[in-house]
Amino acid sequence: MNPRRPNILLYCTDQQRFDTIGALGNPHVQTPTLDRLVNTGTAFTHTYCQSPICTPSRSSLMTGLYPSRVHNTRNGNATFPDHPPLISKLIADSGYDCGMIGKFHLQSSGHRTEPRLDDGFRVWQFSHAPRDEWPRGEHDYADWVREKGGDLTAMRESPDRVPAEFHQTTWATQRAIEFIDDAGKARADDQPWFLNLNIYDPHPPFIPPKAYEDRFDPATLSGPHFEPDDLKTQEKLKAADFQGEVIPPEERDAKADQARYYAMIALIDDQLARLLAHLDASGQAENTIIIFTSDHGETLGDHGLMFKGCRFYEGLVRVPLIFHAPGKVAEKLQSDALVELLDLSATLLDLTGVALPAYHQGKSLLPILSGKASPDTHRDFVRCEYFDALAPDFTGGHGAFATMHRTRSHKLSLYHSIGGVGELYDLSTDPWEHRDLWDNPDSRETRDQLILQSFDAHVMLTTDVGSERIAPM
């Protein structure tokens, strides 16, 4: 067995739901590469992000703290806290060669290129929204398209859209191949590497290459999870910030949106296959752990909603999480234990041999991955937060504050800024959350118990108690 520490390929998509992988039960998607990783690795099927929007979720993953604890709870933020250090910095300081390709989004990329932090990345090849309004030298993807003779604006507006050869997913794959090939050049032959690869898709707008969209017939798709009572629930929650309006599926071309969304994932799968084939040809696959996940999900028409915002439905807060490393990670294992992306953060440190800082709030998955712990249980509950995201004019806070507390059997969502408003679902009988039990007298005791549990967890997990204690008084 190779004695050196493993390489880590962290492949993170943007806004990809948990139920978008064929081997995990979706018969409509086209994901043969991901299916292979599932069938020869470990998939955690109940993994939850710590915020249903990009920046706080990514901040949580990269620091090991809940968004409110790291003081980074919304998109559009001007700066990022100096403490704690990013896990990429800790991994780099331990001797890894670290690279970041694609979207990072710990700080705002609106009207500017995202500023660098003390992040530990030797390679930084940045891409945010796939537009070409970025100045030369500030957005590697836009520069790459220009160098290839492409015009992103013209392609996005054409009937065929941006073809695969010019797509951000393809660019990211190419840059990842170049990073892998740095072995023996920019780094010592025996130096392990950590690559944080961030694909922009399947983030809206849903504009896949037309050739990929043509692979899917909307009429054959299942469409969103929707029941008429969802409209009543959304009316109750209308004061809580959301990107899109509530529209029943019959008034929205929801299956066409689903087809385009699946098409974007199909392109991701094809490019992942290309990357893994190169990794294998390079001779480095044997000592590389592949991890696939996403920062949060997408409502995709469920409950009459599109996109993301202040809600905590399964399609929005539950994400894929797959580990693949034959001989190092359990094969053909699907764990339904409750898991947080914070636990992925802890696992990355564990895999790279970095001691978990005392402040870190994740719980390593390595015992399950290595077969030393049961795959049936990891956490008693998982949490998600949404605090004060952007206003519709993108100038300030909306004022929405909400939290989710999900146990094995129930999900409680509290909308603190509305006042006395929440949702309660029995997931054992209502897995797609159509029957809100918040006002059901028969569920009052369960609701009150979960409110207390959620409050206790919030106080203990998100309160910053200040500086290190050095004496009893």
C-alpha positions as CSV (number, residue, x, y, z in Angstrom):
1,M,0.0,0.0,0.0
2,N,1.3,3.5,-0.9
3,P,2.4,5.0,2.4
4,R,2.0,8.6,1.5
5,R,-1.2,10.5,2.3
6,P,-3.9,10.3,-0.4
7,N,-4.7,12.9,-3.0
8,I,-8.1,14.4,-2.6
9,L,-10.4,15.4,-5.5
10,L,-13.4,17.3,-4.1
11,Y,-15.8,17.8,-6.9
12,C,-18.6,20.2,-5.9
13,T,-21.4,21.2,-8.2
14,D,-23.7,24.1,-7.6
15,Q,-27.4,23.7,-6.7
16,Q,-27.7,20.0,-7.4
17,R,-30.5,18.0,-5.6
18,F,-29.9,14.7,-3.9
19,D,-32.3,12.8,-6.2
20,T,-30.4,13.4,-9.5
21,I,-28.4,10.2,-9.7
22,G,-29.5,7.1,-11.5
23,A,-27.9,4.6,-9.1
24,L,-29.7,6.3,-6.2
25,G,-33.2,5.8,-7.7
26,N,-33.8,8.4,-10.5
27,P,-34.6,6.5,-13.7
28,H,-34.7,9.7,-15.9
29,V,-31.3,11.1,-15.4
30,Q,-28.2,10.1,-17.4
31,T,-25.4,9.7,-14.9
32,P,-23.3,6.6,-15.7
33,T,-20.1,8.0,-14.2
34,L,-21.8,8.9,-10.9
35,D,-23.6,5.6,-11.0
36,R,-20.2,3.8,-11.2
37,L,-18.9,5.9,-8.2
38,V,-22.0,5.0,-6.2
39,N,-21.7,1.3,-7.1
40,T,-18.0,1.1,-6.2
41,G,-17.9,3.5,-3.3
42,T,-20.0,4.9,-0.4
43,A,-23.0,7.2,-0.9
44,F,-24.5,9.1,2.0
45,T,-28.1,9.5,1.0
46,H,-29.3,11.8,3.7
47,T,-26.7,14.6,3.6
48,Y,-27.9,18.1,4.5
49,C,-26.3,21.5,3.7
50,Q,-26.1,24.1,6.5
51,S,-27.8,26.8,4.4
52,P,-30.0,26.7,1.4
53,I,-28.0,29.4,-0.4
54,C,-24.5,29.4,-1.7
55,T,-22.2,31.6,0.4
56,P,-23.1,30.5,3.9
57,S,-23.2,26.9,2.8
58,R,-19.8,27.1,1.3
59,S,-18.4,29.1,4.2
60,S,-19.6,26.4,6.6
61,L,-18.0,23.6,4.6
62,M,-14.7,25.5,4.3
63,T,-14.5,26.5,8.0
64,G,-16.2,23.7,9.9
65,L,-18.7,26.1,11.6
66,Y,-22.4,26.7,11.2
67,P,-22.9,29.9,9.1
68,S,-24.1,32.0,12.1
69,R,-21.1,30.8,14.1
70,V,-18.7,31.9,11.4
71,H,-20.6,35.2,11.0
72,N,-21.2,34.6,7.3
73,T,-24.9,34.0,6.8
74,R,-25.8,35.5,3.4
75,N,-24.9,36.1,-0.2
76,G,-23.4,39.4,-1.3
77,N,-21.1,39.9,1.7
78,A,-18.3,42.4,1.4
79,T,-15.7,40.6,3.4
80,F,-14.9,37.3,5.1
81,P,-13.9,36.8,8.8
82,D,-10.2,36.4,9.6
83,H,-10.9,33.5,11.9
84,P,-11.2,30.5,11.7
85,P,-8.7,29.5,9.0
86,L,-10.1,27.8,5.9
87,I,-9.7,24.0,5.9
88,S,-7.7,24.4,2.6
89,K,-5.2,26.6,4.5
90,L,-4.9,23.9,7.2
91,I,-4.4,21.2,4.6
92,A,-1.9,23.3,2.7
93,D,0.1,24.0,5.9
94,S,0.2,20.2,6.5
95,G,2.2,19.7,3.3
96,Y,-0.5,19.3,0.6
97,D,-0.3,21.1,-2.8
98,C,-3.8,22.8,-3.0
99,G,-5.7,24.1,-6.0
100,M,-9.1,25.8,-6.5
101,I,-10.8,25.8,-9.8
102,G,-14.2,27.4,-10.5
103,K,-16.6,29.0,-8.2
104,F,-15.6,29.7,-4.6
105,H,-18.1,32.3,-3.4
106,L,-17.1,32.8,0.2
107,Q,-17.4,36.5,-0.6
108,S,-19.5,38.5,-3.0
109,S,-18.7,38.2,-6.7
110,G,-21.2,40.8,-7.6
111,H,-19.8,43.8,-9.5
112,R,-16.3,42.5,-8.8
113,T,-14.0,39.5,-8.9
114,E,-14.0,37.7,-5.6
115,P,-11.0,38.8,-3.5
116,R,-8.5,36.2,-2.4
117,L,-8.2,35.1,1.2
118,D,-5.4,33.4,3.0
119,D,-6.8,30.2,1.5
120,G,-3.7,28.0,1.0
121,F,-4.3,27.4,-2.7
122,R,-1.2,27.5,-4.9
123,V,-3.4,27.3,-8.0
124,W,-6.4,29.7,-8.1
125,Q,-8.3,29.6,-11.4
126,F,-11.5,31.5,-10.8
127,S,-14.9,31.4,-12.4
128,H,-18.2,32.7,-11.2
129,A,-21.3,33.4,-13.4
130,P,-20.5,32.2,-16.9
131,R,-20.7,35.6,-18.6
132,D,-18.0,37.5,-20.4
133,E,-18.4,40.9,-18.7
134,W,-15.4,40.2,-16.5
135,P,-12.2,42.2,-17.2
136,R,-9.3,40.3,-18.7
137,G,-7.1,38.5,-16.2
138,E,-9.8,38.4,-13.5
139,H,-12.0,35.5,-14.6
140,D,-10.1,32.5,-16.0
141,Y,-13.1,30.9,-17.7
142,A,-14.0,34.0,-19.6
143,D,-10.4,34.5,-20.7
144,W,-10.3,30.8,-21.8
145,V,-13.4,31.2,-24.0
146,R,-11.9,34.4,-25.6
147,E,-8.7,32.6,-26.3
148,K,-10.6,29.8,-28.0
149,G,-12.4,32.4,-30.2
150,G,-15.7,32.2,-28.5
151,D,-18.2,34.9,-27.5
152,L,-20.1,33.9,-24.4
153,T,-22.8,36.6,-24.8
154,A,-23.6,35.6,-28.4
155,M,-23.5,31.9,-27.6
156,R,-25.8,32.3,-24.6
157,E,-28.4,34.1,-26.7
158,S,-28.2,31.7,-29.7
159,P,-30.7,28.8,-30.2
160,D,-27.9,26.2,-29.5
161,R,-26.6,28.1,-26.4
162,V,-23.1,27.6,-25.2
163,P,-21.9,24.4,-26.8
164,A,-20.1,21.8,-24.7
165,E,-16.7,22.7,-26.0
166,F,-17.0,26.2,-24.6
167,H,-18.9,25.4,-21.5
168,Q,-17.8,26.2,-17.9
169,T,-18.0,22.5,-17.0
170,T,-15.6,21.7,-19.8
171,W,-13.2,24.5,-18.9
172,A,-13.1,23.4,-15.3
173,T,-12.3,19.8,-16.4
174,Q,-9.5,21.0,-18.5
175,R,-8.0,23.1,-15.7
176,A,-8.4,20.1,-13.4
177,I,-6.5,17.9,-15.8
178,E,-3.7,20.5,-15.9
179,F,-3.5,20.6,-12.1
180,I,-3.3,16.8,-11.9
181,D,-0.5,16.8,-14.5
182,D,1.5,19.2,-12.3
183,A,2.9,16.2,-10.4
184,G,6.6,16.2,-10.8
185,K,6.6,19.7,-12.2
186,A,5.2,22.4,-9.8
187,R,5.3,19.9,-6.9
188,A,7.5,17.1,-5.7
189,D,6.7,13.7,-7.0
190,D,5.7,12.4,-3.6
191,Q,3.7,15.5,-2.5
192,P,0.0,14.8,-2.1
193,W,-2.5,17.2,-3.6
194,F,-6.0,18.5,-2.7
195,L,-8.1,19.9,-5.6
196,N,-11.3,21.9,-4.8
197,L,-13.1,21.7,-8.1
198,N,-16.3,23.8,-8.3
199,I,-18.6,23.5,-11.2
200,Y,-21.2,26.3,-11.8
201,D,-23.9,24.0,-13.1
202,P,-26.7,23.0,-12.5
203,H,-27.2,26.5,-11.1
204,P,-29.8,28.6,-13.0
205,P,-30.3,30.0,-15.6
206,F,-31.1,26.5,-16.9
207,I,-29.3,26.9,-20.3
208,P,-27.5,23.6,-21.1
209,P,-26.0,23.1,-24.6
210,K,-29.0,22.4,-26.9
211,A,-27.4,19.1,-27.8
212,Y,-27.7,17.9,-24.2
213,E,-31.2,19.3,-23.8
214,D,-32.3,17.3,-26.8
215,R,-31.4,14.1,-24.9
216,F,-34.4,14.5,-22.6
217,D,-38.1,14.5,-23.5
218,P,-40.0,16.6,-20.9
219,A,-43.2,14.5,-21.5
220,T,-41.5,11.4,-20.1
221,L,-40.3,13.1,-16.8
222,S,-42.0,12.9,-13.5
223,G,-42.3,16.6,-12.9
224,P,-42.2,18.4,-9.5
225,H,-43.5,17.1,-6.1
226,F,-46.7,19.2,-5.7
227,E,-50.1,18.9,-4.1
228,P,-52.8,21.6,-3.9
229,D,-52.3,22.1,-0.1
230,D,-48.8,23.3,-0.9
231,L,-50.3,26.6,-2.0
232,K,-51.8,27.2,1.4
233,T,-48.5,26.6,3.1
234,Q,-46.7,28.9,0.7
235,E,-49.3,31.6,1.4
236,K,-48.5,31.2,5.1
237,L,-44.8,31.7,4.4
238,K,-45.0,34.4,1.8
239,A,-43.1,36.9,4.0
240,A,-40.0,34.7,4.0
241,D,-37.6,35.6,1.2
242,F,-37.5,33.4,-1.9
243,Q,-36.1,33.9,-5.4
244,G,-39.2,32.8,-7.4
245,E,-42.9,33.3,-7.1
246,V,-45.3,30.4,-6.2
247,I,-46.8,28.9,-9.4
248,P,-48.6,25.5,-9.7
249,P,-46.8,23.2,-12.1
250,E,-49.7,23.3,-14.7
251,E,-49.0,27.1,-15.0
252,R,-45.3,26.6,-15.3
253,D,-43.4,24.6,-17.9
254,A,-42.0,22.6,-15.0
255,K,-41.0,19.5,-16.9
256,A,-39.1,21.5,-19.5
257,D,-37.2,23.1,-16.6
258,Q,-36.5,19.6,-15.2
259,A,-35.3,18.4,-18.6
260,R,-32.8,21.3,-18.9
261,Y,-31.7,20.8,-15.3
262,Y,-31.0,17.1,-16.0
263,A,-29.2,18.0,-19.2
264,M,-26.8,20.2,-17.3
265,I,-26.1,17.2,-14.9
266,A,-25.6,14.9,-17.9
267,L,-22.8,17.3,-19.2
268,I,-21.3,17.3,-15.7
269,D,-21.3,13.5,-15.7
270,D,-19.6,13.3,-19.2
271,Q,-16.9,15.7,-18.1
272,L,-16.4,13.9,-14.9
273,A,-15.8,10.7,-16.9
274,R,-13.2,12.6,-18.9
275,L,-11.5,13.8,-15.8
276,L,-11.5,10.4,-14.1
277,A,-10.1,8.7,-17.2
278,H,-7.2,11.1,-17.2
279,L,-6.6,10.6,-13.5
280,D,-6.4,6.9,-14.2
281,A,-4.1,7.3,-17.2
282,S,-1.8,9.5,-15.1
283,G,-1.2,6.7,-12.7
284,Q,-2.6,8.7,-9.7
285,A,-6.1,7.2,-9.4
286,E,-4.9,4.4,-7.0
287,N,-3.9,7.0,-4.4
288,T,-6.7,9.5,-5.0
289,I,-10.0,9.8,-3.0
290,I,-12.8,11.2,-5.1
291,I,-15.6,13.0,-3.3
292,F,-18.7,14.3,-5.1
293,T,-21.2,16.7,-3.6
294,S,-23.0,20.0,-4.0
295,D,-23.4,23.2,-1.9
296,H,-27.2,23.0,-1.8
297,G,-30.2,21.8,-3.8
298,E,-32.9,23.3,-6.0
299,T,-36.7,23.4,-5.5
300,L,-37.3,22.7,-9.3
301,G,-41.0,23.3,-9.1
302,D,-41.6,21.4,-5.8
303,H,-44.4,23.0,-3.7
304,G,-44.8,25.5,-6.5
305,L,-41.3,27.0,-6.0
306,M,-38.3,27.4,-8.3
307,F,-34.7,28.1,-7.4
308,K,-33.7,28.7,-3.7
309,G,-34.3,30.9,-0.7
310,C,-35.8,30.8,2.8
311,R,-37.3,27.2,2.7
312,F,-36.0,23.9,3.9
313,Y,-37.7,21.3,1.6
314,E,-35.8,18.1,0.9
315,G,-35.0,19.1,-2.7
316,L,-33.4,22.3,-1.6
317,V,-31.4,21.3,1.5
318,R,-30.5,17.6,0.8
319,V,-27.5,17.0,-1.4
320,P,-25.5,14.2,-3.0
321,L,-22.4,13.0,-1.1
322,I,-20.3,10.2,-2.6
323,F,-16.9,8.9,-1.7
324,H,-14.8,6.6,-4.0
325,A,-11.5,5.1,-3.3
326,P,-11.2,1.3,-3.9
327,G,-9.4,-0.4,-1.0
328,K,-9.7,2.7,1.2
329,V,-13.5,3.4,1.2
330,A,-16.3,0.8,1.6
331,E,-17.7,-0.3,-1.7
332,K,-21.4,-0.7,-2.7
333,L,-22.4,1.0,0.6
334,Q,-25.4,3.4,0.8
335,S,-25.8,4.9,4.2
336,D,-29.0,6.6,5.2
337,A,-27.5,8.1,8.4
338,L,-28.2,11.8,9.0
339,V,-25.1,13.7,7.8
340,E,-24.2,17.4,7.5
341,L,-21.8,19.0,5.0
342,L,-19.9,20.0,8.2
343,D,-19.1,16.3,8.5
344,L,-17.6,16.4,5.0
345,S,-15.4,19.3,6.3
346,A,-14.2,17.2,9.2
347,T,-13.7,14.2,7.0
348,L,-11.4,16.1,4.6
349,L,-9.2,17.1,7.6
350,D,-9.2,13.5,8.8
351,L,-8.3,12.0,5.4
352,T,-5.4,14.5,5.0
353,G,-4.0,13.8,8.5
354,V,-4.9,17.2,9.9
355,A,-6.0,17.3,13.5
356,L,-9.5,18.5,13.9
357,P,-9.5,22.0,15.6
358,A,-11.3,22.2,18.9
359,Y,-13.8,24.7,17.5
360,H,-14.7,22.5,14.5
361,Q,-18.4,21.4,14.6
362,G,-18.2,18.6,12.1
363,K,-18.0,14.9,12.9
364,S,-15.7,12.8,10.6
365,L,-17.3,10.1,8.4
366,L,-14.1,8.2,8.2
367,P,-15.2,5.5,10.8
368,I,-18.2,4.7,8.5
369,L,-16.1,4.9,5.3
370,S,-13.5,2.5,6.8
371,G,-16.0,0.0,8.1
372,K,-15.2,0.7,11.8
373,A,-18.6,2.2,12.6
374,S,-22.1,1.3,11.6
375,P,-23.5,3.1,8.6
376,D,-26.9,3.3,10.1
377,T,-26.3,6.2,12.5
378,H,-24.1,9.3,12.5
379,R,-26.1,12.2,13.9
380,D,-29.4,12.4,15.9
381,F,-30.4,15.5,14.0
382,V,-29.2,17.9,11.3
383,R,-29.6,21.7,11.1
384,C,-29.9,24.3,8.4
385,E,-30.0,28.1,8.7
386,Y,-31.2,31.1,6.6
387,F,-30.4,34.4,8.1
388,D,-30.9,37.8,6.4
389,A,-30.2,37.2,2.7
390,L,-30.3,39.9,0.0
391,A,-33.3,42.2,-0.6
392,P,-34.9,42.1,-4.0
393,D,-32.9,45.2,-5.1
394,F,-29.7,43.5,-4.0
395,T,-28.7,46.4,-1.8
396,G,-29.3,45.1,1.7
397,G,-30.8,42.6,4.1
398,H,-34.3,41.3,3.6
399,G,-34.7,40.4,7.3
400,A,-35.7,36.8,6.9
401,F,-34.5,34.5,9.7
402,A,-35.3,30.8,9.8
403,T,-33.9,27.5,11.0
404,M,-34.5,23.8,10.3
405,H,-34.2,21.0,12.8
406,R,-34.5,17.5,11.2
407,T,-34.6,14.3,13.1
408,R,-34.8,10.8,11.7
409,S,-38.6,11.0,11.6
410,H,-39.6,14.7,11.6
411,K,-38.6,18.1,10.2
412,L,-39.4,21.3,12.0
413,S,-38.8,24.6,10.2
414,L,-39.2,27.9,12.2
415,Y,-39.6,31.3,10.5
416,H,-38.4,33.5,13.3
417,S,-38.8,36.8,11.5
418,I,-42.5,36.1,10.6
419,G,-43.4,35.4,14.2
420,G,-45.1,32.2,15.4
421,V,-45.0,30.6,12.0
422,G,-43.5,27.3,11.2
423,E,-43.8,24.0,9.4
424,L,-43.8,20.4,10.8
425,Y,-43.7,17.3,8.7
426,D,-43.7,13.6,9.6
427,L,-41.2,12.4,7.0
428,S,-41.9,8.7,7.8
429,T,-45.4,9.1,6.2
430,D,-44.9,12.3,4.2
431,P,-41.4,12.2,2.7
432,W,-42.1,15.0,0.2
433,E,-43.6,17.4,2.8
434,H,-47.1,18.1,1.6
435,R,-49.0,17.8,4.8
436,D,-48.0,20.5,7.2
437,L,-48.8,19.4,10.8
438,W,-47.8,22.8,12.4
439,D,-51.4,23.5,13.5
440,N,-52.6,19.9,13.9
441,P,-53.7,19.4,17.5
442,D,-52.6,15.8,17.4
443,S,-49.0,16.9,16.7
444,R,-48.8,19.7,19.2
445,E,-46.7,17.7,21.7
446,T,-44.2,16.6,19.0
447,R,-44.0,20.2,17.7
448,D,-43.3,21.6,21.1
449,Q,-40.6,19.0,21.8
450,L,-38.9,19.7,18.6
451,I,-39.1,23.5,19.1
452,L,-37.3,23.0,22.5
453,Q,-34.7,20.7,20.9
454,S,-34.1,23.1,18.1
455,F,-33.7,26.1,20.5
456,D,-31.3,24.2,22.7
457,A,-29.3,23.1,19.7
458,H,-29.2,26.6,18.3
459,V,-28.0,28.1,21.5
460,M,-25.3,25.5,22.0
461,L,-24.1,25.2,18.4
462,T,-24.1,28.8,17.2
463,T,-23.2,30.9,20.3
464,D,-19.7,32.2,20.2
465,V,-18.6,32.2,23.9
466,G,-15.6,34.4,23.3
467,S,-11.9,34.0,23.9
468,E,-10.1,30.9,25.3
469,R,-10.6,30.3,29.0
470,I,-7.2,30.3,30.8
471,A,-8.3,30.4,34.5
472,P,-11.3,29.6,36.7
473,M,-11.9,33.3,37.4
